[in-house]
Amino acid sequence: MSRKIALWCLAILGISMLLPDILFAQATMENVVNVQKYERSIHILAMLLVGFGFLMVFVRRYGYSSITATYLSVSIAIPLYFLIKGWGIMGEVYHSDQIETLLFAEFAAASLLIAIGAPLGRLKMPQYILSALLFIPAYILNEWIVMGGAFGLVGGFMDTAGSITIHAFGAYFGLGMIIRMTTRKEFEMEIPSVKTSNQFSLLGSMVLWMFWPSFCSAMVEPSLVPLTAINTIIALCGATIATYLFSVMLRNGKIEVADMANAALAGGVAIGATCANITPAYAFLVGLIGGAISVVGYTIIQPALQKTIKGIDTCGVHNLHGMPGIFGGLVAVLFVSSKGNQVLGIVITVAIALIAGLITGQMLTVLGRKTNPYDDVEEFALSKD
C-alpha cells in the first residue's frame, strides 16, 4: 500500500512540474494563432482599401470620390461594428481586445463596400456616410439571425467565408438602394470609363485576387487553413479561365475588360460558403461555374434586370457578388445536415438585404441628388491640368 501511495505522489509531483509547461505551450499556441489572424486582418484591410478602392475607379472622373467613399465607409463600418456588438443587443457581446472581432468588423466593411458599388457615382459623400450608418445595423441583424441562429430559425447554416452573409447581403442591399435612388436622367446616362481608369480597376482586382485566400481562411480552424487557402486559389483560377472563355464567346470574340476585372473574382465569392469543406477539384468546378454565372450576368442578365427595376447597378454587384454568392450558398446544401435551414438562411438574407436597402435608398433621397453624376467636380477641389 505504501508503495502505491509513493507512486501516486510521484505521479502527482510529475504532473505538477509539467503543468506550467503545458499551460505555457497552450498560451504560446494561442498567441501564434492570434498573430496569424492579425496578419490575415491586414491582408483583408488591403483588400478593402486598395482592392475595392481601385476596383471602383473605373468610372472616369470619379476616382477621387470612389477612393474617398471607400476610406469613409471602412472607417465608419469597423468602429460601428465594434460599438454595436459591444452592447450585446444582437447576439453575444464581442470583446474589443479580441482579434476575431476585428475580422468580423472587416467582413461587415467588405459587405458595405459591395453595397455602395451599386449606386456608385450617383451619391453625394454625406449619402455614403449615411449608407454606412444604416447598413451596419442591418448587417449585424442578419448575421445574428442567420449565423447566430436567433429565434431558432437557422441552425447549422454553413457560410464559412460569407458567400451569403457578406457577398449576397451586400449585393441585394445595393439593389434595394438603386431601386429608390436611380433617376430617369441617370438611367439614360452612359457610365464613362477610359483606358487609364480601367487599368486602375484591374490593379484593384489583382489585389483582391491575391489576398482572397486570407479572407476565406481568416476564421477557420488552424488545421483547415491550408486546405481553405488552396481551395480559394483554385476556385479563383477556375473563375478566371471561365471569365476569359465566356467573355470571348458572348462578346463576339472580344474580351471585355469589365469581365476580367470583376468576373475573375467570382470564384472567391462562390467558394466562400464551402471553402473549408470540399476538395480542390470541386473547388475548381465551383470557380468555373461562378465565373460563368458572373459573365452571363454582365452580358445578358444585367441589362434586363436594370430595365425591370429601373435602376443602374454601376459596378454590377449583382453579377459578381449576388448570383455567385447565392450559387455558393446552394453548393453548401450538399454538406449540411439541415438542407431546409440552408435554403431558409439564403432566403432570409436576401429578404433582409432588399428591405433594408429599399428603406436606406428612400432615406438617402432626403439628402438630395447629385447634379453631375459620375463626376468629382461637385465635392473636390480639382486641378485645371
Secondary structure as a PSIPRED ss2 file (coil, helix, strand):
# PSIPRED VFORMAT (PSIPRED V4.0)

   1 M C   1.000  0.000  0.000
   2 S H   0.000  1.000  0.000
   3 R H   0.000  1.000  0.000
   4 K H   0.000  1.000  0.000
   5 I H   0.000  1.000  0.000
   6 A H   0.000  1.000  0.000
   7 L H   0.000  1.000  0.000
   8 W H   0.000  1.000  0.000
   9 C H   0.000  1.000  0.000
  10 L H   0.000  1.000  0.000
  11 A H   0.000  1.000  0.000
  12 I H   0.000  1.000  0.000
  13 L H   0.000  1.000  0.000
  14 G H   0.000  1.000  0.000
  15 I H   0.000  1.000  0.000
  16 S H   0.000  1.000  0.000
  17 M H   0.000  1.000  0.000
  18 L H   0.000  1.000  0.000
  19 L H   0.000  1.000  0.000
  20 P H   0.000  1.000  0.000
  21 D H   0.000  1.000  0.000
  22 I H   0.000  1.000  0.000
  23 L H   0.000  1.000  0.000
  24 F H   0.000  1.000  0.000
  25 A H   0.000  1.000  0.000
  26 Q H   0.000  1.000  0.000
  27 A H   0.000  1.000  0.000
  28 T H   0.000  1.000  0.000
  29 M H   0.000  1.000  0.000
  30 E H   0.000  1.000  0.000
  31 N H   0.000  1.000  0.000
  32 V H   0.000  1.000  0.000
  33 V H   0.000  1.000  0.000
  34 N H   0.000  1.000  0.000
  35 V H   0.000  1.000  0.000
  36 Q H   0.000  1.000  0.000
  37 K H   0.000  1.000  0.000
  38 Y H   0.000  1.000  0.000
  39 E H   0.000  1.000  0.000
  40 R H   0.000  1.000  0.000
  41 S H   0.000  1.000  0.000
  42 I H   0.000  1.000  0.000
  43 H H   0.000  1.000  0.000
  44 I H   0.000  1.000  0.000
  45 L H   0.000  1.000  0.000
  46 A H   0.000  1.000  0.000
  47 M H   0.000  1.000  0.000
  48 L H   0.000  1.000  0.000
  49 L H   0.000  1.000  0.000
  50 V H   0.000  1.000  0.000
  51 G H   0.000  1.000  0.000
  52 F H   0.000  1.000  0.000
  53 G H   0.000  1.000  0.000
  54 F H   0.000  1.000  0.000
  55 L H   0.000  1.000  0.000
  56 M H   0.000  1.000  0.000
  57 V H   0.000  1.000  0.000
  58 F H   0.000  1.000  0.000
  59 V C   1.000  0.000  0.000
  60 R C   1.000  0.000  0.000
  61 R C   1.000  0.000  0.000
  62 Y C   1.000  0.000  0.000
  63 G H   0.000  1.000  0.000
  64 Y H   0.000  1.000  0.000
  65 S H   0.000  1.000  0.000
  66 S H   0.000  1.000  0.000
  67 I H   0.000  1.000  0.000
  68 T H   0.000  1.000  0.000
  69 A H   0.000  1.000  0.000
  70 T H   0.000  1.000  0.000
  71 Y H   0.000  1.000  0.000
  72 L H   0.000  1.000  0.000
  73 S H   0.000  1.000  0.000
  74 V H   0.000  1.000  0.000
  75 S H   0.000  1.000  0.000
  76 I H   0.000  1.000  0.000
  77 A H   0.000  1.000  0.000
  78 I H   0.000  1.000  0.000
  79 P H   0.000  1.000  0.000
  80 L H   0.000  1.000  0.000
  81 Y H   0.000  1.000  0.000
  82 F H   0.000  1.000  0.000
  83 L H   0.000  1.000  0.000
  84 I H   0.000  1.000  0.000
  85 K H   0.000  1.000  0.000
  86 G H   0.000  1.000  0.000
  87 W H   0.000  1.000  0.000
  88 G C   1.000  0.000  0.000
  89 I C   1.000  0.000  0.000
  90 M C   1.000  0.000  0.000
  91 G C   1.000  0.000  0.000
  92 E C   1.000  0.000  0.000
  93 V C   1.000  0.000  0.000
  94 Y C   1.000  0.000  0.000
  95 H C   1.000  0.000  0.000
  96 S C   1.000  0.000  0.000
  97 D C   1.000  0.000  0.000
  98 Q C   1.000  0.000  0.000
  99 I H   0.000  1.000  0.000
 100 E H   0.000  1.000  0.000
 101 T H   0.000  1.000  0.000
 102 L H   0.000  1.000  0.000
 103 L H   0.000  1.000  0.000
 104 F H   0.000  1.000  0.000
 105 A H   0.000  1.000  0.000
 106 E H   0.000  1.000  0.000
 107 F H   0.000  1.000  0.000
 108 A H   0.000  1.000  0.000
 109 A H   0.000  1.000  0.000
 110 A H   0.000  1.000  0.000
 111 S H   0.000  1.000  0.000
 112 L H   0.000  1.000  0.000
 113 L H   0.000  1.000  0.000
 114 I H   0.000  1.000  0.000
 115 A H   0.000  1.000  0.000
 116 I H   0.000  1.000  0.000
 117 G H   0.000  1.000  0.000
 118 A C   1.000  0.000  0.000
 119 P C   1.000  0.000  0.000
 120 L C   1.000  0.000  0.000
 121 G C   1.000  0.000  0.000
 122 R C   1.000  0.000  0.000
 123 L C   1.000  0.000  0.000
 124 K C   1.000  0.000  0.000
 125 M H   0.000  1.000  0.000
 126 P H   0.000  1.000  0.000
 127 Q H   0.000  1.000  0.000
 128 Y H   0.000  1.000  0.000
 129 I H   0.000  1.000  0.000
 130 L H   0.000  1.000  0.000
 131 S H   0.000  1.000  0.000
 132 A H   0.000  1.000  0.000
 133 L H   0.000  1.000  0.000
 134 L H   0.000  1.000  0.000
 135 F H   0.000  1.000  0.000
 136 I H   0.000  1.000  0.000
 137 P H   0.000  1.000  0.000
 138 A H   0.000  1.000  0.000
 139 Y H   0.000  1.000  0.000
 140 I H   0.000  1.000  0.000
 141 L H   0.000  1.000  0.000
 142 N H   0.000  1.000  0.000
 143 E H   0.000  1.000  0.000
 144 W H   0.000  1.000  0.000
 145 I H   0.000  1.000  0.000
 146 V H   0.000  1.000  0.000
 147 M C   1.000  0.000  0.000
 148 G C   1.000  0.000  0.000
 149 G C   1.000  0.000  0.000
 150 A H   0.000  1.000  0.000
 151 F H   0.000  1.000  0.000
 152 G H   0.000  1.000  0.000
 153 L C   1.000  0.000  0.000
 154 V C   1.000  0.000  0.000
 155 G C   1.000  0.000  0.000
 156 G C   1.000  0.000  0.000
 157 F C   1.000  0.000  0.000
 158 M C   1.000  0.000  0.000
 159 D C   1.000  0.000  0.000
 160 T C   1.000  0.000  0.000
 161 A C   1.000  0.000  0.000
 162 G C   1.000  0.000  0.000
 163 S H   0.000  1.000  0.000
 164 I H   0.000  1.000  0.000
 165 T H   0.000  1.000  0.000
 166 I H   0.000  1.000  0.000
 167 H H   0.000  1.000  0.000
 168 A H   0.000  1.000  0.000
 169 F H   0.000  1.000  0.000
 170 G H   0.000  1.000  0.000
 171 A H   0.000  1.000  0.000
 172 Y H   0.000  1.000  0.000
 173 F H   0.000  1.000  0.000
 174 G H   0.000  1.000  0.000
 175 L H   0.000  1.000  0.000
 176 G H   0.000  1.000  0.000
 177 M H   0.000  1.000  0.000
 178 I H   0.000  1.000  0.000
 179 I H   0.000  1.000  0.000
 180 R H   0.000  1.000  0.000
 181 M H   0.000  1.000  0.000
 182 T C   1.000  0.000  0.000
 183 T C   1.000  0.000  0.000
 184 R H   0.000  1.000  0.000
 185 K H   0.000  1.000  0.000
 186 E H   0.000  1.000  0.000
 187 F H   0.000  1.000  0.000
 188 E H   0.000  1.000  0.000
 189 M C   1.000  0.000  0.000
 190 E C   1.000  0.000  0.000
 191 I C   1.000  0.000  0.000
 192 P C   1.000  0.000  0.000
 193 S C   1.000  0.000  0.000
 194 V C   1.000  0.000  0.000
 195 K H   0.000  1.000  0.000
 196 T H   0.000  1.000  0.000
 197 S H   0.000  1.000  0.000
 198 N H   0.000  1.000  0.000
 199 Q H   0.000  1.000  0.000
 200 F H   0.000  1.000  0.000
 201 S H   0.000  1.000  0.000
 202 L H   0.000  1.000  0.000
 203 L H   0.000  1.000  0.000
 204 G H   0.000  1.000  0.000
 205 S H   0.000  1.000  0.000
 206 M H   0.000  1.000  0.000
 207 V H   0.000  1.000  0.000
 208 L H   0.000  1.000  0.000
 209 W H   0.000  1.000  0.000
 210 M H   0.000  1.000  0.000
 211 F H   0.000  1.000  0.000
 212 W H   0.000  1.000  0.000
 213 P H   0.000  1.000  0.000
 214 S H   0.000  1.000  0.000
 215 F H   0.000  1.000  0.000
 216 C H   0.000  1.000  0.000
 217 S H   0.000  1.000  0.000
 218 A C   1.000  0.000  0.000
 219 M C   1.000  0.000  0.000
 220 V C   1.000  0.000  0.000
 221 E C   1.000  0.000  0.000
 222 P H   0.000  1.000  0.000
 223 S H   0.000  1.000  0.000
 224 L H   0.000  1.000  0.000
 225 V H   0.000  1.000  0.000
 226 P H   0.000  1.000  0.000
 227 L H   0.000  1.000  0.000
 228 T H   0.000  1.000  0.000
 229 A H   0.000  1.000  0.000
 230 I H   0.000  1.000  0.000
 231 N H   0.000  1.000  0.000
 232 T H   0.000  1.000  0.000
 233 I H   0.000  1.000  0.000
 234 I H   0.000  1.000  0.000
 235 A H   0.000  1.000  0.000
 236 L H   0.000  1.000  0.000
 237 C H   0.000  1.000  0.000
 238 G H   0.000  1.000  0.000
 239 A H   0.000  1.000  0.000
 240 T H   0.000  1.000  0.000
 241 I H   0.000  1.000  0.000
 242 A H   0.000  1.000  0.000
 243 T H   0.000  1.000  0.000
 244 Y H   0.000  1.000  0.000
 245 L H   0.000  1.000  0.000
 246 F H   0.000  1.000  0.000
 247 S H   0.000  1.000  0.000
 248 V H   0.000  1.000  0.000
 249 M H   0.000  1.000  0.000
 250 L H   0.000  1.000  0.000
 251 R C   1.000  0.000  0.000
 252 N C   1.000  0.000  0.000
 253 G C   1.000  0.000  0.000
 254 K C   1.000  0.000  0.000
 255 I C   1.000  0.000  0.000
 256 E C   1.000  0.000  0.000
 257 V H   0.000  1.000  0.000
 258 A H   0.000  1.000  0.000
 259 D H   0.000  1.000  0.000
 260 M H   0.000  1.000  0.000
 261 A H   0.000  1.000  0.000
 262 N H   0.000  1.000  0.000
 263 A H   0.000  1.000  0.000
 264 A H   0.000  1.000  0.000
 265 L H   0.000  1.000  0.000
 266 A H   0.000  1.000  0.000
 267 G H   0.000  1.000  0.000
 268 G H   0.000  1.000  0.000
 269 V H   0.000  1.000  0.000
 270 A H   0.000  1.000  0.000
 271 I H   0.000  1.000  0.000
 272 G H   0.000  1.000  0.000
 273 A H   0.000  1.000  0.000
 274 T H   0.000  1.000  0.000
 275 C C   1.000  0.000  0.000
 276 A C   1.000  0.000  0.000
 277 N C   1.000  0.000  0.000
 278 I C   1.000  0.000  0.000
 279 T C   1.000  0.000  0.000
 280 P H   0.000  1.000  0.000
 281 A H   0.000  1.000  0.000
 282 Y H   0.000  1.000  0.000
 283 A H   0.000  1.000  0.000
 284 F H   0.000  1.000  0.000
 285 L H   0.000  1.000  0.000
 286 V H   0.000  1.000  0.000
 287 G H   0.000  1.000  0.000
 288 L H   0.000  1.000  0.000
 289 I H   0.000  1.000  0.000
 290 G H   0.000  1.000  0.000
 291 G H   0.000  1.000  0.000
 292 A H   0.000  1.000  0.000
 293 I H   0.000  1.000  0.000
 294 S H   0.000  1.000  0.000
 295 V H   0.000  1.000  0.000
 296 V H   0.000  1.000  0.000
 297 G H   0.000  1.000  0.000
 298 Y H   0.000  1.000  0.000
 299 T H   0.000  1.000  0.000
 300 I H   0.000  1.000  0.000
 301 I H   0.000  1.000  0.000
 302 Q H   0.000  1.000  0.000
 303 P H   0.000  1.000  0.000
 304 A H   0.000  1.000  0.000
 305 L H   0.000  1.000  0.000
 306 Q H   0.000  1.000  0.000
 307 K H   0.000  1.000  0.000
 308 T H   0.000  1.000  0.000
 309 I H   0.000  1.000  0.000
 310 K C   1.000  0.000  0.000
 311 G C   1.000  0.000  0.000
 312 I C   1.000  0.000  0.000
 313 D C   1.000  0.000  0.000
 314 T C   1.000  0.000  0.000
 315 C C   1.000  0.000  0.000
 316 G C   1.000  0.000  0.000
 317 V H   0.000  1.000  0.000
 318 H H   0.000  1.000  0.000
 319 N H   0.000  1.000  0.000
 320 L H   0.000  1.000  0.000
 321 H H   0.000  1.000  0.000
 322 G H   0.000  1.000  0.000
 323 M H   0.000  1.000  0.000
 324 P H   0.000  1.000  0.000
 325 G H   0.000  1.000  0.000
 326 I H   0.000  1.000  0.000
 327 F H   0.000  1.000  0.000
 328 G H   0.000  1.000  0.000
 329 G H   0.000  1.000  0.000
 330 L H   0.000  1.000  0.000
 331 V H   0.000  1.000  0.000
 332 A H   0.000  1.000  0.000
 333 V H   0.000  1.000  0.000
 334 L H   0.000  1.000  0.000
 335 F H   0.000  1.000  0.000
 336 V C   1.000  0.000  0.000
 337 S C   1.000  0.000  0.000
 338 S C   1.000  0.000  0.000
 339 K H   0.000  1.000  0.000
 340 G H   0.000  1.000  0.000
 341 N H   0.000  1.000  0.000
 342 Q H   0.000  1.000  0.000
 343 V H   0.000  1.000  0.000
 344 L H   0.000  1.000  0.000
 345 G H   0.000  1.000  0.000
 346 I H   0.000  1.000  0.000
 347 V H   0.000  1.000  0.000
 348 I H   0.000  1.000  0.000
 349 T H   0.000  1.000  0.000
 350 V H   0.000  1.000  0.000
 351 A H   0.000  1.000  0.000
 352 I H   0.000  1.000  0.000
 353 A H   0.000  1.000  0.000
 354 L H   0.000  1.000  0.000
 355 I H   0.000  1.000  0.000
 356 A H   0.000  1.000  0.000
 357 G H   0.000  1.000  0.000
 358 L H   0.000  1.000  0.000
 359 I H   0.000  1.000  0.000
 360 T H   0.000  1.000  0.000
 361 G H   0.000  1.000  0.000
 362 Q H   0.000  1.000  0.000
 363 M H   0.000  1.000  0.000
 364 L H   0.000  1.000  0.000
 365 T H   0.000  1.000  0.000
 366 V H   0.000  1.000  0.000
 367 L H   0.000  1.000  0.000
 368 G C   1.000  0.000  0.000
 369 R C   1.000  0.000  0.000
 370 K C   1.000  0.000  0.000
 371 T C   1.000  0.000  0.000
 372 N C   1.000  0.000  0.000
 373 P C   1.000  0.000  0.000
 374 Y C   1.000  0.000  0.000
 375 D C   1.000  0.000  0.000
 376 D H   0.000  1.000  0.000
 377 V H   0.000  1.000  0.000
 378 E H   0.000  1.000  0.000
 379 E C   1.000  0.000  0.000
 380 F C   1.000  0.000  0.000
 381 A C   1.000  0.000  0.000
 382 L C   1.000  0.000  0.000
 383 S C   1.000  0.000  0.000
 384 K C   1.000  0.000  0.000
 385 D C   1.000  0.000  0.000
